[in-house]
Amino acid sequence: MSTIKVKVPGSIMLMGEHAVLFGEKALACAVDKYIHIELVPRPDSEIHIDSALAQYQSVLEDIADEPKLSFVIAAVRRYSAKLPSGFLLRIQSEFSHKVGLGSSAAVTAGVVAALSAFTNQSLEPQALFDKALKIVHQVQEGRGSGTDLVASIYGAVVSYRVEPREITSLPALPEISLFYAGYKTKTPDVLKIVEAKAVKQPEVYSEIYKLMGLVTEKAEVALKQKNWLALGELMNNYQGLMDALGVSDRSLCDIIYSLRGSGRILGAKISGSGLGDCVLSLGNDSGLTLPYEQIPVGVSAEGVTIEYN
């Protein structure tokens, strides 16, 4: 059988963090930093995985655990009954898993696409998303909205609601900038912290999520109208609500207010769950010097792509 090559973009959250888990919309986009996955069939039942995170070897009959490859192993197990043989899986990334570009979602989407192709299953975006989301929920004990998966699988800019499921493609963004705080708190851990706070003030947090949903819906309208000034203002509004949730901190605020001090930046906010990771700005100021790593990114028009060699 042919070698299968999959290319999948990373992703960033534009808006909808946290509130998407409570029925509100989220906006995200695929970015032009990619994960490359190559599946090479083997004549036996051995599984070999070559990744920067770990080197792995097992057999289909008894698939061993590897915590550093938890999403990959979970995907292999889900497909194991239909796999025609063993395989070599090579995983290469253009970005660090420590930076908030949705690496876990992108790897999961890419491995699901490769294994679906290998087992002659549907490669339609909806089918890939359904399978990948089940794997993410399995690994993360039911946590995760799937927003980053939608962006990586569908590509470009997307609007997404969990239930009832809505996925809408939106116009491309103008220039964006991304800055890394230098540290990251895992999303499940951030969610646990927010949940603990929400238990003490359930009515307040419920209203915050509703306001987040309202801001996101207005941002979607601004995107459709290509009203970038309004979108930037709404990004600033959403950041205030992220602060109210308790997921902003000194470094993130330093980046945000430094960016907002530039006349070339229309808006700036946390991208992702918060307590570290990245700040996204609408616009770019090449003359602005910050003591934080800037990650060059643009929007990827394509989502998951598959080739056979």
Salt bridges, closest charged atoms under 4 A:
GLU17 OE2 - LYS269 NZ 2.77
ASP32 OD1 - LYS33 NZ 3.98
GLU38 OE2 - LYS5 NZ 3.81
GLU38 OE1 - ARG90 NH1 2.37
ASP44 OD2 - ARG42 NH2 2.78
GLU46 OE1 - ARG42 NH2 3.16
GLU46 OE1 - HIS48 NE2 2.74
ASP65 OD1 - ARG77 NH2 2.67
GLU94 OE2 - HIS36 NE2 2.80
ASP130 OD1 - ARG165 NH1 2.56
GLU166 OE1 - LYS25 NZ 3.86
GLU166 OE2 - ARG161 NE 3.34
GLU195 OE2 - ARG143 NH1 2.79
GLU207 OE2 - LYS210 NZ 3.48
GLU217 OE2 - ARG161 NH2 3.76
GLU220 OE1 - LYS25 NZ 2.96
GLU220 OE2 - LYS224 NZ 3.45
